[in-house]
Structures are given as structure tokens and as C-alpha cells.
Amino acid sequence: MGRLTVGALRAVLVVVLAGTVFVQAGMVWALVSGSDPEDGSLPLTPLRVITILGMASVQVVLLCVWRLVTMVRRGTVFSRAAFRYVDVVIGAIVAAALVWFTVTVLNAPGQRDDPGVTVIMGGVGLAVLGVALIVLVLRMLLAQAVARDVEASQLQAELDEVI
């Protein structure tokens, strides 16, 4: 992976991380200050808490991707250590889907006249779970690559002994 690619990806990660921290700070400020009155149509306090948790799951993914990019740059991504970060990414994506389903459930009573919104929101939650499944498949590919790398190292050691 080239320096330009790594630099661009890290810049994107920093911008997204800053954005999530900004959103979290705004939600915490709204909760603590009580300056945003609720009009009763939607329970805003639970939605704010859910938003804070959702942003936390995004931040976890961003930090794990940062570590994986570092491992790629160093050439150590095909090791058992990478599984820890990939597993955390999968868990965080599933957590984000659960947070989204919670938002869908909280929003559903207000959508009785138009249940299509709730169906669309449920579909978005399923799509997020689909991303977790894609990352799981990529984890399996990483496991195969690590196994091949170990096998190649053993074969190289045997060949070195023969020579």
C-alpha cells in the first residue's frame, strides 16, 4: 500500500473521527444543558443517548481500521494480531445495527400512518448487518492468508534445511 493511499485513508479517518466527536459533544451538551426542549412528539433524550452510543461504535471501527492500516504499512497484517482488530470491527458494526434497530423501534409508533418509513429503517438495519457479514467473510479470507503464510514459512524452513 503506497504512502499516498495510506495518507489519504488516514486523512479520511481523522475527518470522520472529528465529525463523530463533534456530534457526540453536541448530544452530550444537549443532554446536560437541557437547552433543547422536547415537544413531546419523539422521545429525544433516548435518541440522543442512542446517537452517542452509535457514534462510539463508529469511532471504535475507525480506530481499528487505523491500526489495521498501520499493520498493512508495516507488512504485519497477515498475522494473528490482525484478528483482534477485525473481530472488534465486526462487533462494533453489529452494535451499530442494534443501535439502529433501537432507533427504528422508538420511531415506529410515530409512523403508524406511514409504516413504509419503519420498513425502510429496518432495511437499513439489515444492510448494516450485511456489512458485518461482509467483514466476517473478509476475516475468513484473512485467516486463509495467514494459514498460507505460516505454511509458506514452514516450507521455506524445510527447504533451507535441505539446501
C-alpha positions as CSV (number, residue, x, y, z in Angstrom):
1,M,0.0,0.0,0.0
2,G,1.5,3.3,-1.1
3,R,2.2,6.3,1.1
4,L,-0.3,8.4,-0.7
5,T,-3.1,5.8,-0.2
6,V,-2.3,5.4,3.5
7,G,-2.1,9.2,3.9
8,A,-5.4,9.7,2.1
9,L,-7.1,7.0,4.2
10,R,-5.8,8.3,7.4
11,A,-7.0,11.8,6.5
12,V,-10.5,10.5,5.9
13,L,-10.4,8.6,9.2
14,V,-9.3,11.7,11.1
15,V,-12.1,13.8,9.5
16,V,-14.8,11.2,10.2
17,L,-13.5,10.8,13.8
18,A,-13.6,14.5,14.3
19,G,-17.1,14.6,13.0
20,T,-18.3,11.8,15.3
21,V,-16.7,13.5,18.3
22,F,-18.4,16.8,17.3
23,V,-21.8,15.1,17.1
24,Q,-21.2,13.3,20.4
25,A,-20.2,16.6,22.1
26,G,-23.4,18.2,20.7
27,M,-25.6,15.4,22.0
28,V,-23.9,15.4,25.4
29,W,-24.3,19.2,25.6
30,A,-28.0,19.0,24.8
31,L,-28.4,16.3,27.4
32,V,-26.5,18.1,30.1
33,S,-27.7,21.7,29.5
34,G,-31.3,20.8,28.8
35,S,-31.4,23.7,26.4
36,D,-33.3,21.8,23.7
37,P,-36.9,21.4,24.9
38,E,-38.8,18.3,23.7
39,D,-42.1,18.9,22.1
40,G,-43.4,15.5,23.0
41,S,-43.6,14.1,19.5
42,L,-40.5,12.0,19.8
43,P,-38.5,10.9,22.9
44,L,-35.4,13.0,22.2
45,T,-33.4,12.0,25.3
46,P,-33.2,8.3,24.4
47,L,-32.4,9.2,20.8
48,R,-29.6,11.4,22.0
49,V,-28.2,8.6,24.2
50,I,-28.5,6.2,21.3
51,T,-26.7,8.6,19.0
52,I,-23.9,8.9,21.4
53,L,-23.6,5.1,21.5
54,G,-23.8,4.9,17.7
55,M,-21.0,7.4,17.3
56,A,-18.9,5.4,19.8
57,S,-19.3,2.3,17.7
58,V,-18.2,4.2,14.6
59,Q,-15.2,5.5,16.5
60,V,-14.2,2.0,17.5
61,V,-14.3,0.9,13.9
62,L,-12.2,4.0,12.8
63,L,-9.5,3.2,15.4
64,C,-9.4,-0.5,14.5
65,V,-9.1,0.4,10.8
66,W,-6.3,2.8,11.7
67,R,-4.4,0.0,13.4
68,L,-5.0,-2.4,10.5
69,V,-3.7,0.2,8.0
70,T,-0.6,0.6,10.2
71,M,-0.2,-3.2,10.1
72,V,-0.5,-3.2,6.3
73,R,2.1,-0.4,6.0
74,R,4.5,-2.4,8.2
75,G,3.7,-5.7,6.4
76,T,2.4,-7.4,9.5
77,V,-1.3,-7.6,8.7
78,F,-1.0,-11.3,7.8
79,S,-0.6,-12.3,11.5
80,R,-2.9,-13.4,14.3
81,A,-2.7,-9.9,15.8
82,A,-4.9,-8.6,13.0
83,F,-7.8,-10.9,14.0
84,R,-8.3,-8.9,17.2
85,Y,-9.0,-5.7,15.3
86,V,-11.2,-7.4,12.7
87,D,-13.2,-9.1,15.4
88,V,-13.7,-5.7,17.2
89,V,-14.8,-4.2,13.9
90,I,-17.4,-6.9,13.4
91,G,-18.7,-6.4,16.9
92,A,-18.9,-2.7,16.5
93,I,-20.8,-3.0,13.3
94,V,-23.3,-5.4,14.9
95,A,-23.6,-3.0,17.8
96,A,-24.3,-0.1,15.4
97,A,-27.0,-2.2,13.7
98,L,-28.6,-2.9,17.1
99,V,-28.5,0.8,17.9
100,W,-30.2,1.5,14.5
101,F,-32.9,-1.1,15.3
102,T,-33.5,0.6,18.6
103,V,-34.0,3.9,16.8
104,T,-36.4,2.2,14.4
105,V,-38.4,0.8,17.3
106,L,-38.5,4.2,19.0
107,N,-39.6,5.9,15.8
108,A,-42.2,3.2,14.8
109,P,-45.1,4.4,16.9
110,G,-45.0,7.8,15.2
111,Q,-45.2,6.2,11.8
112,R,-48.5,4.4,12.1
113,D,-50.0,6.3,9.2
114,D,-47.0,5.6,7.0
115,P,-45.4,2.3,8.0
116,G,-43.1,2.4,5.0
117,V,-40.6,4.6,6.9
118,T,-40.3,1.9,9.5
119,V,-39.8,-0.8,6.9
120,I,-37.1,1.3,5.2
121,M,-35.4,1.9,8.5
122,G,-35.5,-1.8,9.2
123,G,-34.0,-2.4,5.8
124,V,-31.1,0.0,6.6
125,G,-30.5,-2.0,9.8
126,L,-30.4,-5.2,7.8
127,A,-27.9,-3.6,5.4
128,V,-25.7,-2.6,8.3
129,L,-25.8,-6.3,9.4
130,G,-24.9,-7.2,5.8
131,V,-21.7,-5.1,6.1
132,A,-20.9,-7.1,9.3
133,L,-21.3,-10.3,7.3
134,I,-19.0,-8.9,4.5
135,V,-16.3,-8.1,7.1
136,L,-16.8,-11.6,8.5
137,V,-16.1,-13.1,5.0
138,L,-13.1,-10.9,4.7
139,R,-11.9,-12.2,8.1
140,M,-12.2,-15.7,6.8
141,L,-10.0,-14.7,3.8
142,L,-7.5,-13.2,6.2
143,A,-7.5,-16.4,8.1
144,Q,-6.7,-18.4,4.9
145,A,-4.0,-15.9,4.0
146,V,-2.4,-16.2,7.5
147,A,-2.5,-20.0,7.2
148,R,-0.9,-19.9,3.8
149,D,1.8,-17.6,5.1
150,V,2.6,-19.9,8.0
151,E,2.6,-22.9,5.6
152,A,5.0,-21.0,3.3
153,S,7.3,-20.2,6.2
154,Q,7.4,-23.8,7.2
155,L,8.1,-24.9,3.6
156,Q,10.8,-22.3,3.3
157,A,12.4,-23.6,6.6
158,E,12.3,-27.1,5.3
159,L,13.9,-26.1,2.0
160,D,16.6,-24.2,3.8
161,E,17.4,-27.3,5.8
162,V,17.7,-29.4,2.6
163,I,19.9,-26.9,0.9
